[in-house]
Amino acid sequence: MNYWLMKSEPITYGIDHLEKDGETLWDGVRNYQARNFLRAMRRDDLAFFYHSNCQPPAIVGLMKVIEENVVDPTQFEPASDYFDPKASPDSPRWQTVRVVFVEKFSRPISLTELKRQFSPEELGVVKKGNRLSVLPVAAETAQRILRLVTN
């Protein structure tokens, strides 16, 4: 199993939305490196749900990949903010995953706390200027994050 961190603005789609929906397609990612991380995800991988562009930004919960290498349908929808005119059903450019809600943490782990606990080499989200919406998380780092919410 691999671990990931996936960002979303809570006003757009937050942990409460995922808890209510149960599962969702993680669509709309339009960065090639983040897309490549989505392509690397496998069924049963776990992902930390990170609320971005809010106060405070924080890891707020956990989700699990239940379907991998899904073609992102928004790339074909002209009315979508995520439409890609260079994509076609025969040659899609954007893949994603379907995730299921696992848990909402009893307390958020703020970016400030993450910066105190982890170096940029250990956890990419604390690296200054990092704007990727999908990041890998090493297993040891993931276990340390999980211990923060159980203590």
Secondary structure, DSSP 4 states (H G I P E B T S, - for coil): --EEEEEE-HHHH-HHHHHHHSEEE------HHHHHHHHH--TT-EEEEEE-SSSS-EEEEEEEEEEEEEE-GGGG-TTSTT--TT-BTTB---EEEEEEEEEEEEEEEEHHHHHHH--TTT-GGGSTT---SEEEE-HHHHHHHHHHHH-
